[in-house]
Amino acid sequence: MLFSFNSSADDLLNSLAPPFELPDQYSRIHKLADYSGQWLVLYFYPKDDTPGCTKEACNFRDDIYPIREANAEVIGLSTDDVGSHDEFTKKYSLPFVLLSDKHAVVAKSYGAAWKLGPLSKAKRHSFIISPDGKVVRIYRKVKPKEHSKEIIAALKSLQATE
């Protein structure tokens, strides 16, 4: 049976982002608090090295300089393990953190998790978190081919209103 976790996560808009503490592709722990004071693009995706997820990750890779020029960092998050993230990072030279949310706990807290039988996966959703830790944009319908450009435009727009 395919179903989504309860998703009242759009209530997150303009609220403090749910905290996280997860390992990256090198087994280093990252916390939301580590990114305080800068913009954060937190993107959830279903599976390493699949066509849509690879397209999205490579577009973020290719657009990392304009994103970082906007004082923003990118973090990808899926339920894949650290080893899978390490291989994916190396294969595509990804210059950003991929977090392993093995049991979809963080994905669920953002309303970005779905369950297929005993398996939990992350949905393709993204969030822009402001330097003060608030969720200021939520993307529930992500097109991997266009998403990084959409994020850059949103960062510019958000920062123009500061």
Residue frames as qw, qx, qy, qz and C-alpha x, y, z in Angstrom:
[[0.000, 0.889, 0.458, 0.000, 0.00, 0.00, 0.00],
 [0.415, 0.261, 0.013, 0.871, 1.34, 3.39, -1.03],
 [0.230, -0.886, -0.394, -0.078, 0.52, 6.37, 1.18],
 [0.270, 0.610, -0.240, 0.706, 1.95, 9.65, 2.39],
 [0.354, -0.299, -0.612, 0.641, 2.72, 10.55, 5.95],
 [0.046, -0.882, -0.448, 0.138, 0.41, 13.23, 7.33],
 [0.487, 0.195, 0.128, 0.842, 1.58, 16.40, 5.65],
 [0.111, -0.942, -0.313, 0.051, 0.63, 19.53, 7.50],
 [0.649, -0.220, 0.081, 0.724, 4.13, 20.71, 6.69],
 [0.215, 0.607, 0.277, 0.713, 2.86, 23.70, 4.73],
 [0.467, -0.860, -0.202, -0.042, 2.16, 24.98, 8.23],
 [0.736, -0.270, 0.022, 0.620, 5.97, 25.24, 8.34],
 [0.365, 0.612, 0.205, 0.671, 5.94, 28.31, 6.12],
 [0.055, -0.738, 0.149, -0.656, 7.31, 31.26, 8.11],
 [0.799, -0.580, 0.078, -0.138, 7.91, 28.97, 11.11],
 [0.249, -0.677, 0.689, 0.064, 11.19, 27.71, 12.50],
 [0.679, 0.329, -0.614, -0.230, 12.52, 24.81, 10.43],
 [0.932, -0.349, 0.019, -0.099, 12.42, 21.42, 12.16],
 [0.203, -0.757, 0.618, 0.068, 15.90, 20.66, 13.51],
 [0.961, 0.210, -0.180, -0.026, 17.97, 17.78, 12.22],
 [0.305, -0.694, 0.651, 0.033, 21.14, 15.95, 13.16],
 [0.945, 0.265, 0.170, -0.082, 22.19, 13.45, 10.50],
 [0.592, -0.378, 0.505, 0.501, 25.35, 11.95, 8.96],
 [0.447, 0.724, -0.248, -0.463, 26.62, 13.08, 5.57],
 [0.882, 0.407, -0.229, -0.058, 28.30, 11.05, 2.83],
 [0.447, 0.499, -0.618, 0.412, 31.52, 11.02, 4.91],
 [0.623, -0.417, -0.640, 0.171, 29.75, 10.05, 8.18],
 [0.170, 0.051, -0.317, 0.932, 30.17, 13.58, 9.59],
 [0.056, -0.651, -0.722, 0.225, 27.20, 14.81, 11.58],
 [0.047, 0.267, 0.184, 0.945, 25.40, 17.96, 10.42],
 [0.040, -0.579, -0.684, 0.442, 22.83, 19.90, 12.42],
 [0.174, 0.838, 0.410, 0.315, 20.48, 22.62, 11.25],
 [0.362, -0.902, -0.033, 0.234, 22.13, 24.92, 13.80],
 [0.643, -0.215, 0.354, 0.644, 25.43, 24.56, 11.88],
 [0.317, 0.424, 0.500, 0.685, 23.87, 26.69, 9.12],
 [0.153, -0.852, -0.404, 0.295, 22.57, 29.49, 11.30],
 [0.162, -0.734, 0.141, 0.645, 23.22, 32.92, 9.82],
 [0.027, 0.290, -0.662, -0.691, 23.10, 31.82, 6.19],
 [0.745, 0.224, -0.086, -0.622, 20.46, 30.77, 3.69],
 [0.330, -0.196, 0.923, 0.029, 19.93, 27.04, 3.34],
 [0.691, 0.204, -0.373, -0.585, 18.39, 25.08, 0.49],
 [0.418, -0.167, 0.866, -0.217, 17.26, 21.74, 1.92],
 [0.654, 0.252, -0.386, -0.600, 16.15, 19.44, -0.85],
 [0.657, -0.107, 0.712, -0.222, 14.67, 15.99, -0.30],
 [0.540, 0.414, -0.553, -0.481, 14.90, 13.37, -3.03],
 [0.939, -0.103, 0.024, -0.327, 13.90, 9.70, -3.36],
 [0.942, -0.121, 0.245, 0.193, 17.03, 7.78, -4.41],
 [0.236, -0.683, 0.499, 0.478, 20.69, 8.25, -5.31],
 [0.132, -0.307, 0.786, 0.521, 21.75, 7.67, -8.91],
 [0.409, 0.534, 0.740, 0.001, 18.27, 7.53, -10.45],
 [0.379, 0.469, 0.403, 0.689, 17.47, 9.69, -13.49],
 [0.145, -0.876, -0.267, -0.374, 15.45, 12.49, -11.86],
 [0.627, -0.751, -0.006, 0.208, 17.55, 12.61, -8.71],
 [0.681, -0.089, 0.257, 0.680, 20.78, 12.67, -10.72],
 [0.248, 0.645, 0.339, 0.638, 19.46, 15.49, -12.94],
 [0.342, -0.905, -0.174, -0.185, 18.46, 17.53, -9.87],
 [0.714, -0.574, 0.104, 0.387, 21.76, 16.94, -8.05],
 [0.618, 0.116, 0.311, 0.713, 23.86, 17.75, -11.14],
 [0.099, 0.783, 0.290, 0.541, 21.92, 20.96, -11.75],
 [0.498, -0.866, -0.028, 0.029, 22.55, 22.02, -8.15],
 [0.750, -0.266, 0.230, 0.560, 26.22, 21.13, -8.71],
 [0.468, 0.416, 0.349, 0.697, 26.36, 23.20, -11.90],
 [0.096, -0.804, -0.210, -0.548, 24.64, 26.15, -10.20],
 [0.674, -0.496, -0.386, 0.389, 26.50, 25.98, -6.90],
 [0.404, 0.031, -0.070, 0.911, 28.44, 29.23, -7.48],
 [0.199, -0.460, -0.213, -0.839, 25.41, 31.51, -7.92],
 [0.679, -0.570, -0.440, -0.141, 23.79, 29.77, -4.95],
 [0.682, -0.340, -0.286, 0.581, 26.83, 30.35, -2.76],
 [0.216, 0.264, 0.061, 0.938, 27.14, 33.94, -4.01],
 [0.440, -0.572, -0.276, -0.634, 23.69, 34.38, -2.46],
 [0.169, -0.423, 0.680, -0.574, 25.18, 33.30, 0.90],
 [0.876, -0.072, 0.098, -0.467, 23.30, 30.00, 0.61],
 [0.123, -0.354, 0.926, 0.049, 24.30, 26.40, 1.02],
 [0.764, 0.067, -0.391, -0.510, 22.67, 23.31, -0.51],
 [0.304, -0.246, 0.886, -0.250, 21.95, 20.11, 1.36],
 [0.643, 0.023, -0.583, -0.496, 20.41, 17.04, -0.24],
 [0.403, -0.225, 0.740, -0.489, 18.60, 14.53, 1.93],
 [0.740, 0.045, -0.496, -0.451, 17.30, 11.04, 1.20],
 [0.844, -0.391, 0.260, -0.259, 16.82, 7.75, 3.00],
 [0.838, 0.383, -0.342, 0.186, 19.83, 6.22, 1.23],
 [0.783, -0.538, -0.050, 0.308, 22.72, 5.22, 3.46],
 [0.233, -0.851, 0.296, 0.366, 26.05, 6.99, 3.86],
 [0.530, -0.191, 0.691, 0.453, 27.82, 4.59, 1.48],
 [0.437, 0.621, 0.601, 0.248, 25.32, 5.20, -1.29],
 [0.032, 0.987, 0.088, -0.132, 25.68, 8.96, -0.79],
 [0.421, -0.635, 0.471, 0.444, 29.47, 8.66, -0.92],
 [0.523, 0.136, 0.709, 0.453, 29.34, 6.78, -4.25],
 [0.277, 0.825, 0.477, 0.121, 26.78, 9.24, -5.69],
 [0.165, -0.937, 0.091, 0.293, 28.89, 12.23, -4.62],
 [0.447, -0.449, 0.593, 0.497, 32.06, 10.82, -6.16],
 [0.517, 0.357, 0.704, 0.331, 30.39, 9.66, -9.39],
 [0.226, 0.823, 0.411, 0.319, 28.94, 13.12, -10.12],
 [0.424, 0.150, -0.199, 0.871, 31.47, 15.35, -8.28],
 [0.294, -0.807, -0.423, -0.288, 28.78, 16.83, -6.06],
 [0.338, 0.351, -0.371, 0.791, 30.19, 19.77, -4.05],
 [0.446, -0.445, 0.164, -0.759, 27.56, 19.78, -1.32],
 [0.250, -0.176, 0.851, -0.426, 26.40, 17.69, 1.60],
 [0.646, -0.154, -0.573, -0.480, 24.08, 14.72, 1.21],
 [0.361, -0.330, 0.646, -0.587, 22.46, 13.63, 4.45],
 [0.389, -0.068, -0.905, -0.159, 21.30, 10.12, 5.26],
 [0.519, -0.167, 0.319, -0.775, 17.84, 10.07, 6.87],
 [0.122, 0.113, -0.979, -0.118, 17.69, 6.26, 6.97],
 [0.013, 0.403, 0.886, -0.231, 14.34, 6.06, 8.78],
 [0.022, 0.557, 0.470, 0.684, 12.79, 9.18, 7.16],
 [0.333, -0.618, -0.532, 0.472, 12.43, 10.89, 10.55],
 [0.122, -0.419, 0.052, 0.898, 13.54, 14.29, 9.25],
 [0.089, -0.144, -0.666, -0.727, 11.68, 13.84, 5.96],
 [0.255, -0.589, -0.766, -0.045, 8.53, 13.15, 7.95],
 [0.250, -0.609, -0.356, 0.664, 9.03, 16.29, 10.06],
 [0.018, 0.344, -0.278, -0.896, 9.09, 18.33, 6.83],
 [0.683, 0.443, 0.351, -0.463, 6.10, 16.50, 5.32],
 [0.433, 0.647, -0.525, -0.345, 8.44, 15.06, 2.69],
 [0.200, -0.256, 0.945, -0.042, 8.14, 11.32, 3.37],
 [0.796, 0.086, -0.205, -0.563, 6.15, 8.52, 1.84],
 [0.479, -0.296, 0.808, -0.174, 5.87, 4.88, 2.74],
 [0.724, 0.252, -0.493, -0.412, 5.68, 1.80, 0.53],
 [0.876, -0.176, -0.447, 0.045, 5.08, -1.22, 2.71],
 [0.724, -0.560, -0.148, 0.375, 7.96, -1.35, 5.20],
 [0.557, 0.123, 0.115, 0.813, 10.08, 1.16, 3.24],
 [0.022, -0.908, -0.244, 0.341, 10.09, 4.90, 3.83],
 [0.567, 0.275, 0.275, 0.726, 11.41, 7.26, 1.15],
 [0.067, -0.520, -0.120, 0.843, 11.78, 11.00, 0.78],
 [0.468, 0.763, 0.445, 0.034, 9.55, 12.84, -1.66],
 [0.482, 0.257, 0.173, 0.820, 11.04, 15.35, -4.07],
 [0.184, -0.932, -0.303, -0.082, 10.35, 18.47, -2.00],
 [0.529, 0.237, -0.203, 0.789, 12.54, 21.47, -1.25],
 [0.348, -0.869, -0.322, 0.142, 12.68, 24.17, 1.40],
 [0.374, 0.552, -0.199, 0.718, 14.50, 27.47, 1.60],
 [0.587, -0.654, -0.381, 0.288, 15.45, 28.30, 5.17],
 [0.114, 0.925, -0.062, 0.358, 16.38, 31.88, 6.05],
 [0.398, 0.436, -0.570, 0.571, 19.45, 32.87, 8.08],
 [0.359, -0.358, 0.478, -0.717, 17.24, 33.12, 11.18],
 [0.127, -0.056, 0.980, -0.140, 16.08, 29.49, 10.73],
 [0.559, 0.379, 0.417, -0.608, 12.60, 30.06, 9.28],
 [0.443, 0.268, 0.774, 0.364, 11.13, 28.17, 6.35],
 [0.164, 0.549, 0.012, -0.820, 10.46, 30.91, 3.80],
 [0.578, 0.356, -0.434, -0.592, 9.73, 28.82, 0.69],
 [0.622, -0.046, 0.770, -0.137, 8.27, 25.34, 0.23],
 [0.444, 0.382, -0.569, -0.577, 8.36, 23.47, -3.08],
 [0.700, -0.003, 0.648, -0.300, 6.05, 20.46, -3.30],
 [0.814, 0.515, 0.269, 0.006, 6.08, 20.08, -7.09],
 [0.274, -0.711, 0.477, 0.437, 9.71, 20.00, -8.14],
 [0.830, 0.558, -0.007, 0.008, 10.85, 19.59, -11.73],
 [0.782, -0.390, 0.197, 0.444, 14.46, 18.34, -11.45],
 [0.603, 0.397, 0.285, 0.631, 15.56, 19.94, -14.73],
 [0.071, 0.751, 0.156, 0.638, 14.49, 23.48, -13.71],
 [0.601, -0.715, -0.352, 0.065, 14.65, 23.46, -9.93],
 [0.611, -0.284, -0.100, 0.732, 18.12, 24.90, -9.28],
 [0.154, 0.319, 0.245, 0.902, 17.32, 27.94, -11.45],
 [0.421, -0.691, -0.440, -0.390, 14.01, 28.33, -9.60],
 [0.680, -0.557, -0.290, 0.378, 15.91, 28.29, -6.30],
 [0.458, -0.016, 0.045, 0.888, 18.41, 30.92, -7.48],
 [0.095, -0.516, -0.342, -0.780, 15.57, 33.23, -8.55],
 [0.577, -0.693, -0.412, -0.133, 13.81, 32.72, -5.21],
 [0.652, -0.376, -0.208, 0.624, 16.99, 33.49, -3.23],
 [0.257, 0.192, 0.153, 0.935, 17.49, 36.70, -5.20],
 [0.311, -0.604, -0.413, -0.607, 13.86, 37.69, -4.64],
 [0.669, -0.620, -0.391, 0.126, 13.93, 36.90, -0.93],
 [0.592, -0.267, -0.112, 0.752, 17.17, 38.78, -0.41],
 [0.131, 0.397, 0.263, 0.869, 15.90, 41.81, -2.35],
 [0.438, -0.689, -0.350, -0.460, 13.14, 42.22, 0.25],
 [0.679, -0.340, -0.442, 0.478, 15.48, 42.07, 3.26]]
